[in-house]
Amino acid sequence: MADEFATSVDMGLQLTKRIYYGKNPPKPLVMEKESSEINNLPTAPMVYAVVKDPSMVDNPDIPSYQPYVYGRCDPPALIPLDMQGIAMEVDCYMDTAFVTVNGTWRMHCIASSRYCDCRIAVPMGEQGSVLGMEIETPSRSYSTLLIESNDTQDAGLVANAKDGFLLNRRIYTLKVPQVAGGSILSVKVSWSQKLLYQDGQFSLNIPFSFPWYVNPIAKLLCKKERIRLNVNSGMGKEILCGSCSHPLKETRRLVGSLGFLYESEVRAWSMDDFSFSYKVHSSEILGSVLLNRVSMLDVDQRELFCFNLYPPTVNAMKVFRKEVVYVVDISASMQGRPLENVKSALLAALSKLSPADTFNLIAFNGKSLLFSSSMEPSGKESIGKAILWIDQNFVAEGGTDISLPLNQAIEMLSKNGDSIPLVFLITDGSVGDEREICEALRGRLMKRGLNAPRISTFGIGLYCNHYFLQMLAQIGRGYYDAAYDLDSISSRLERLLNGTSSVILADLKIEALESLDSFELYPCYLPDLLSSRPLIVSGRFIGTCPGSVKVRGTLADLSSFVVDVKVQKAKDFPLERVFARRQIETITANAWFSGSKQLEEMVAKLSLQTGVPSEYTNLVLVENLKEKQTSKLETVDEKASDQLNVKKIIYLRALGVGFGNSKATADNLPVEAAEPKLHETSEMVFAAASNLCGKLCDFCCCMCFIQFCSRVSDRCAVTLAQLCTALACFECISFCCEVCGECG
């Protein structure tokens, strides 16, 4: 669908050549790039005019009176609108950022007497999740609202919604109906995203690179950019700033908290993504526990806490020796780029194994293929043989069976405690025995205790059950990640393989918290501390928490490690908001695993309370008509006033990833087949209906001819009438088949 979007934008840019700017139009402030250098996917919040009829493209201020253009744009073209202003506010808490963007755009490309839809596209950063959107047009206002999936009177409308979806799972887009040419649109959108942790510092990156063609061609327009940034590390330690893409001015500095502001008049809108990095300096393992008393409206009245443990930013600690088994899906659906990208990441991970590590490879489809019957040392010779084996055996074919290769990997790993056993499961499919796999695995790993393998999982596309993979990683005290588009598979998988292999503190326990009256952790089992990322978890408890807690673990030299972690109340730190998405995902995985309706209801309530979408809630777009301004002599009758107060609801697609598609897995459908279609809307049905109307008009003409012929021969008239009726029925059947095909 990304290619479809880019093609529509390219078509829209071609149509903008019709816009007339007068005899001596001002030159663009930014030089146009060659078409080969332009990526027409949005790299910043954008608004587009959805153009089906090219004749409506014109300057609303200076009509060009160009000749009429015949034909329609199929698929519709997307013309980027001129941006009039932009402002962004960012609040960073630990590894989570909340972003709010306010922008205004003008329908500069549509004649003042014409109307067309507008498409809003909002690219988000790492693991972005849209939280809400508000839109203002001259005649209407729109706002998104979360509702329970089973709380609608017409569930079919929710199930058949075609708009409001994620492009490549990182660009949220929806359509605003019928906006007048020349009018102004104001858009406010908010989302959350993650900060990456690398080389001892957090890095934030927000798409904020606007293409040259959104700069208005106007001499006197004043363009202002504004960015406000707030950072709260939650550690109560001094924050050290790193790099920054825009010239921020410091407005506030407190222990553990910073504030910045950038405000400027610019000749052209920002052409760089907004980036910022910071770190909390420490020469040793650093931790904290934050407490937050819940509100009376919280669905869970237990107190909320956050536990975080940071690796040292200097004086790197010794990493555990590893025993690694890579379990890779080679079913037919992995054919082409998915498998090639997995191979690329796998080869990079093999090259970074240390000489003391051992490894093995298992490729699986309906059966499993082992590189070796035992663990192999990571020397040059063994890795060379592994590369050759991968080239020969990584052939995409067959079905998907996860249980057998996973059991083989666990049995292959040693049961002594002088190394960390790791299993990486990589798949794009869903299987029918996923709950049985989790249940059996939980029993086996509990028996092996502290020497149990750490299981990390990686999902590709939307057909695999991501909650199964999350549950598997929770049980296995590992980590989970996913790639939903082909281009991100290699980089994300390589980051998971390399990052989660650097264990510096294993078998963690939080002693004081575990002795509370009630204690629940998200995720349910504590993973190991890595040198590549901090350990940040949340939970709920009942009881009295002490002033400090002891955290115990095992170092790479097998010696015991103990650190006292201070417990403090969260100040200006919204724990509920920061950890809402983690808790929702963790509880959803447990709800899937247990089949508990009570947990499903808890997720839905937590989603509605925090505004974070879930598998059991849906976004809808609520439309409100604005009252027209009336003079003193004019009045609005009660009936018209009631009509203005009636709200129209536009149902949007579900934003969840779902619980897998075993049928698509069995049919070996490729990853890209799960992507929603950009123009999968009712306009396709209307096109088919128009075609049918044309055929019916032909039918009416034939009937008139038959009436004329009846004067000559009754038998001839009857024969022709039967023939035309049959043809008309055939067209109706064709129309119904076409509609059913489009609607699924």
N, C-alpha and C positions, 0 to 999 in steps of 0.2 A: 504493500500500500504506500510505502514511502516513495517509490518511483511514480506511482499514480499522482500523489500530492505534488511532487516536483514537476511533473509534466503539466499539471493544471496551472501551476504558478508560471511556468515558462510560457504557456499559452496566454495567460493574463498579461504578462509583460509585453508580449507582442501586440496585444489589443490596446495597450496604453499609448501606442503611437498614433492612435486616432484622436487623442485629446489635444485640443487647440488652446494655446496659451497666448494668443495675440500675434501681432505682426513681428514684434521684437521680444520673443520670450527670453526670460533670464536663463542663464546657463546653470546646470546643476553644480552645487558646491563641491560635490565629490565626483571624481572621474569614474565613469562607468568601467567595470571590469569586463574582461573577455568572458563570453558566455561559458567557456570551458572552466573558468576559475570560480564560477558562482555555484554555490550549493543552495538550491532553492528550497530546501527544508528550513523551517524557521530556527534561527539561532538566538532569538530573543522573543518576548511577547509580541505577537503580530495580529492584525485584523485584515481580512481579505473580503473583497466584494465577490460574491458568487454569481458569475455572469453566464446565463444560458443564451440570452439574445444579444449578440454583439452590437446591435443597433442602439442599445441603451448607453453604450460607452461614449461619454462626451464630457466636456467641461461644464459643470453646473453654473458657472459664473459667466462664461463666454461661449455660448452655443456656436458650433462650427458649421451647422447646416450642411453636413456632409451627405453624400448620396446614401440612400437606404441600403443596409447590408442584409442580404438574404441568407437564410440558413440559421442553424443553431449550433451552439458549442456543446459537443458531446464527446467526452464528459464536460461538465461546466468548467469554465476558466476561473482561476483565482487571481484577482488583481490586488496586490498589496496596497493598502490605504496609506495616505500621508499621515505621519504621526505628528501631533501638535504639542505634546508634552509627556514627560515620564518622570516618575518618582518611585523609589524603592526603599522599603524598610526591612532590615534583617536583624533578627534576634537569635544569637547563638548560645546554646546551653550544652556544654560538653561536646558530644558528637552529633548534635541535632540542631538544625537551623530552621527557623520559621520565616518565610519570605512573603511580603505583601507588596504588590506592584499596582500603582495607580497610573493609568495612561489615558490619553485622549487621541482619537483618530478622526479624520474627516473623509467623508465619501466624495473625494475629489474627482472621481472617474465616472460617475453616473449622472446623466442628465437630471436636472432639477425636477422634471415632471415624471420621472420614472422611479421605480422601487425594485430592490433586489435583496436577497438574503446576504448576511455577512457571516463569515466563518472566523472564529477566534481560535488562535493556536498559541499554546503556552508551553514552551520547552522547560523542563525542570532538570535539576542537577541529580546527583547520586541518590538513587532510591527515592525519587520524588513522589509525593502523594498529594494530590489536589485536595484542598480543604474547603474552598468555596469561591463563588464568583458573583459579582454584582455588575449589572450593565444598565446604562442609562442612554436612551435615545430621546429625541424630541417628543415623541408621542407615547412611548412605553418605557417601563422599567422592568428589569428581570433580576431574579436572584435564585441561587441554587438552594435546595433544602434537602436534608436527609430524611428519608422515611424508612420504616421497616418493610422488608421485601414482602412479607405476608400481611401487611397492613393496608393494602390497596384494594379498592372495590373491584378493580378490573386487572387481575394479574396478567392477563394477556397483553395489555398495553405495556407493562414492564418487560415482559418476555420478548415482545416484538419491537422494542425500541431500537432505532437504527442510528441515533446520533448521540453525541457525548461519549467519546471513547479515547483511548490512549493509542497514539501512533508510536510504534516501537516501544511501548510501555514507558515512554519518557516525555512525550508531547501530548498534552491534553487539549482536545479540540471539541468545540460545539458550535452550533449554528444559531444565529439570531434571525428571526424571520422578518422580511419586508421592511427595510430601512430606506428612507427617501434619499435621493441623490442630493449631495451638498450638505447633508446634516452631519452633526457631530455625535460620535459615540464615546462615552466614558466607560472605562472598564476597570474594575478593581478585582484582582485575583490573588488568592493566598494559597500557599502550599508549604509542605515541610520536606526537608531533604537531609541527607547525611553529610558530615564532614569526613573526608578521608584522613587516615593517620599514617604518616610515612616519615621516616627519619626523625622520629621523636617529636613531630609537630602535627597539629590538626590543619588541614587545608580545606578551604571552602571555595567552591567554584559554581557560579550562577550564570546561566546563559543570558548575556546582556550585550551581544554583538548584533547591532542593527545593520541591515544591508543598506547600501547607498540609496536605493530607490524609495525608501520611506521618508527621506528628507524632502519637505515641501519645496516646490519651485516657486518661491515668493521672496521678494527682496526685503520686506519689512517685518517678517515673522520673527519674533524673539523666541529662541529655543532654550529652555532651561532643563537641566538634568539635576536630580537630587537623590542622594543615597545616604541613608542613616543606618549605622551599624552599631549594635550592642553585643558585647561578648561577656559571658559569665561562665567561667571554667568549672564552678562548683567545688573547687579545691581549697579556697582560702589561701592560695599562694600567689606570688607575683606572676603576672602574665608577661611573657616576652614576645613582642610582635615580630613577625617575619616579613615576607614580601606582600605587596599590595598592588593591584592593577590600576587603581584610580587614586588621585591625590587626596587622601582622607586627612581631615583635621581632627586632632584629639579634643574631645569636649568633656570627657570625664575619665578619671583614673582612681580606682579604689583597689584594695587588695582582692584579687580574683575577679575583678570586673573592669571593663573598659567601654568607652563610648566614642564614636567617631561620626563625622559629618562631612559630606562632599556636596557642594552646591555651586553650580556654575552655569553661565550663559555660554552656549557652544555654537559654532558655525555648522557643525554636523553632529548627528547623534552618535553615541558611543559605538565604536567598532571593535571593542574588546570585551570579552566576558569579564564579569566582576570576580576577582579572586582575592583571597586574604588568607594568611596563615599565622598561627600563633603556637606557642608551647609553654608548658609549665616546667621550668628547669628543675631537675632532680638527679642526684648521683646514685640514688638507691630506689628500691621499690617504694612507691608512694600510694596511699589509699585514703578513702574517706567513706563515711556513711552519713547520708542526709535523710532527715525525717520530715514528714509533712502531714499535718493533721488534715483529715478529709473534711469536706463540707457536708452539710446535712442532706444535700441532694445527691450525693455520691451513691451509686448503685451498690458499692461494696463499702461498708462502714468500718472495715479494718483499716488501721493506719498504713500509710504508704511509706516505703523507704527505697533508697537507692544505694547500692554498694558499687564502688569503683576502685580498681587497682591498676596503677600505671607502671609500666616498665621504666627503668632508669633511662634518661635521655643521654647520659654520658656513662663511661665505664661499663660497656656492654657486658652482660652476664653470659656465662657459659650456657650453650644450648644442648638439650638432650640429644643423645644418639638416637637415630630413628630406624624403625623397620616399617617400610611403606609398601602397601599393595594398592595399585591403581586398577580399579574395576570399571571398564569402559564399555558402553553400549555400542554395538556395531550392527544393529538391526537395519533393515532396508530404509527406514525413514531417516537415517543419519547420512544417507548418500549425498555426496557433493560437498558443499562448503561446511556444513556442520561437522562432519568427521575430519575434514582437512584442518579446520580450526582447532579441534580437540587435539589432533596429532601435533600441531605446532606448539600448543601450550604444554603438552606432555613431554615433548622433546626438550623444551626449555627447562622444565622441572627436573628431568633426569640429569641434565648437565650441571645443575646446582646442588646435587647431592654431595655430601662430604664423604671422604674415603672410609670413614667408620660406619657409614650407613649401609643398610641392605634394602633390597627392593624386589618386587615381582610385578607382573602384569597379567591381568585376566581380561580377555575380550569375550563378550557374551552377546548372543541373540537368543535363539531357541535353545542353544547349547552353550557351553563355555569352553574357551581355549586358554590354556596356561602357557605362559612363556617358559616357566620352569616348575618342576615339582617341589622345589624348596626355594627359600630366600637366597638371592644372589648378592654378592658384594658389589658395591658401586664403583668398581674400577673401570678403566677405559675399555678393557676387553669386553666386560659384561655389558656395559652400556652400548658399545658398538653392536654386539649381538642383538640387544634389545631393539635398537633402531632398525636393524635389518628385519627382525621379527615383526615389528609394527608395520613396516612397508609391505610385508608379504601377507599378513593376517588381518589387517584392518580393512576388510572388504565389507561394505554395507550390504547385508542381505539377511533374510530370515525374520523371525518374530522377536519377542522380548520375554525373557525369563530372568527375574532379578534374584530370586531366592537362592538358587544353586550357586552362582558365582560369589554371592555375598557370604554364604556359609563357608565356601572354600577359602575365601580370603581370611576369615576369622580363625579358622582351624590352622591356617598356615603360619600365623604369627605366634611367636614364642610366648611362654607364660611366665618368664622371669622378669624381674623388675629393674634390670640395668639399662633398659632402653624404652622409648615410647613407641608402642605399636599404633600405626596409623592406617586407616582404610579410606580411600577416596572413591565414592560412587558417582559416576557421571552417566546421565541418561536423559532421553527426551520422551520417554514413554510412561504409560500407566498400566499397571497389571491388576488382576482381580484379587490377589492374595496379599495386598499391602498391609492390612491390619494384622493378619497372621504373621507376616514377617516381623512387624514391630513387636508383637507379643512374644514371639519366640526369641527374638534378639534381646529383649529386656531381661528375660529369664536367664539366658546364657551369660550376659554381661554381668549380672548381679552375682552369679556364682564365681566368676573370675575376679571380682572385686577390683582392687586398685590396678591390677595388671590387665584389665580389659582393654581391648582396642578402642581408640578414639575414631569415631566414624564421622567423616565430613561428606556432605552431599552437594551435588551441583546439578541443577535442572536446566534443560534447554527447551525453550518454547513454551507454549500454553497447553500442550496435550499431556504433559506429565503432571502428576499430582504433587504440587509443591508443598502441600501440608503433610503428605507422607514423607517427603524428603526432610522437611523441618522436624517432624517428630523423630525420624531416624537419627538426625543430628543431635537432637536433645537427649535421646536415650544413650547415644554413643558419646556424649560429652564433647562433641565436635562442633563444626561450624557449617553453615549453609549459605549458598549463594546461587544466583540464577542469571541466565542471559536469555532475553526474549527476542532478540534480533540477531541475525547472523554476524553482523559486524562486531558485536561486543563479546562473542564467545571466547575468542583467544585471550584477550586482555583480562577479562574477569576470571576466567578459569586459571590462568597463570598466577594471578594475584592470590586466589584461594589456595592453590597448591603450594606456593612458596611461603605465603604469610602464615598459614596454619601449621607449617612444619617446624617453626622456630619456637619450641616450648622451652621456657626458662624456669617455670614453677608449676609443678604438677600436683594432683590430688589435693585440691584446696578444700578447706573447711573453715566456716565462720562459726566459732564456738558459741559465743554468747547468744547469737540470734537463733541458733538451733534449739536452745533451751527455753524459748518463749512459749507462752500458752498455745499460740497458734502461729504457724510460720509457713508461708508459701512463696516460692521463688519462681521468677520468670527469666530464663527457662528453668525447668524443674531440677536440672542437675548443673552444678558449676563446671564450666569448661576450665581448661588449663590457662595459665597466663602466658602470653606470647611476647616475644621481643618486638613483634611487628605491629601490635595494636594493644590498646588498654582493654581490660575486662570491665564491662559496664553492665550490671544487671539490676533489676528492680524486684520488688516483692511486697507482700502484705503481711501484717502481723497483729496479734493481740497480746497485750502484756506491757510490762515496763522495760524499756530498753536502757541498758547501762550507758555510762558516759563514754566508754570505749569498748571495743571488741578485739579479740585476738584472732588473727588469720594465720592458719598453719598450712604448710605445704612441703613439698620435697623438691630439692634443687637437683641440678644435673649430676652432681657428684654423689647423689643419694643421701646427702645430709638433710636434716630437718631445718625448716625455716619458720620463724615466728615473727610477726609484725603486729604492733598495737595500732589500731586504726581508730581515730577519734570519731565519735558520734556527735553530730550537731544538727540543729534545726535549719531547714532550708530557708534562706532569706532571699527574697526576690528571685526565687527559682521555682517555677511552676512544675513540680514533679509529675503531677497528673497529666499535664499537657505533653511534657517531654516524652514520657514513657507509655503514652496511650497506644501508639501503634504497635510497640513491642508486645504489650500485654494482650492486645486484640489478636495479633498473629499467634502468640503462644497459646492462648485459650482456644482459639479456633482450631489449631492443630490437635489439642486435647479433646475438643468436642468431636472432631472427625474420628479420632482414634477410639473414643469411648462410646460414640453415638449418643451422647447426652444432650437432650433437648434443653435441659436447664442451663448448660454451658452455652448453647446457642443463643438462648434468650439473654444471658449475661453479656455476651458479645454484642448483641443488637443494642442493648441498653447503654453499654459503655460507648458504643459508636455514636449513638444519638447524643449522649452526654458530652463527648469530647469533640464531635464534628469530624471524626476520622472515619472514612468509608470502610466497610467490612463486607464479608460474604453474605451477611444477613440484612444489609441495608442498601438502599439505592438513592442516588441523587436524582432529583427532579428540578426542572427549571420552571419557576413560578413567574407568570407574566401579569403585570399590573398596568391598566390603562391610566394615563394621566388625564386630569381634568383640563379642558381647554380654558384659557383665560377669556373671561367674558366682560363686556363693558357693564356699566351700572344699569343700562336700560335692558340688558339681556339677562334672562334667568334660565336655570336648568331645571326641568321638571323632575319629579321624583323618579319616574321610570328610567329616564336617561341617567340619573345619578346612581340608581341601583345597578345599571349596566356597567358603569365605570368601576364600581366596587367589586364586580365579579372577577375572580382570579382564574386565569387559564393555566393549566398545568401541562407541561411538556415532559413526557417521560424520557429519561436518558438511559443509556446502557449501564449495566452493572460494571463496576470498576475492579471487582475482585478477579483473582486468577483462576477461581474455580477449583474443583477437586479432581482434575484429570479427566481424560477421555479415553477409556479403554478401547472403545470401538475404533477411534481414529488410530490408536496404537496398533490394534490388530490389523487394520487396513494399511498400515505403514504410510500414513499421510505425512508429507514433509512439514517442517516447522513453519514455513511461510504460509501454509494453507489455513492456519488458525487466525491470521491477521484479519481484522474487520475491513470491509470495503469502504472507501472514502465516500463514494456516491451511492451507497446502498440505502436509498431513501424512496419515498413514495413517488418521486418524479419519474422513476422507471415504469411504475404502474400506469401513471398518467400518459406516458409516451405510448405504451401498449394500448391504452384506452383510445387515444387519438387515432391510432392506426385502425382500431376496430370501427370507430365512428366513420372513418373514411370508407371502409368497406361497406358499412351499413348504408351510407349515402349512395354508393354504387348500386346496392340492392334496391333502394327506393327508385332509382332511375330505371332499373330493369323492370320493376313492377309497373311503372308508368308505360313502358314500352309494351309490356304484356297486355295491359288494358287496351292499348291501341290495336295489338294483334288480335285480340278477342273478337274484334269486329269482323276479322277475316275468317278465323277458324277457332272454334271453342276447344278442340282437341289440342291445337298448337299452344293455346294460351295456358291450358292446364299443365302441359308438359314443361313449358318454360317456367311456370310458377313453382312447380316441384323442384326443378333444377336450382333456381335461385334461392329457394328456402334451404335446400341442402348446403349450398355454398355458404349461406349466412350462418347456419348452425356450425359448420366447420370452422369459420372464423371465430365464433364465440368460444368453441372448445380450445382453439389455439390460444386465444386471449387468456382463458382461465389457466391453461398450462403455463403460460408465460408468467402470470401473476404468482401462481403457486411456486414456480421456480425461483422467483425473486424473493418471495417472503419466506422460503424455506418450509 
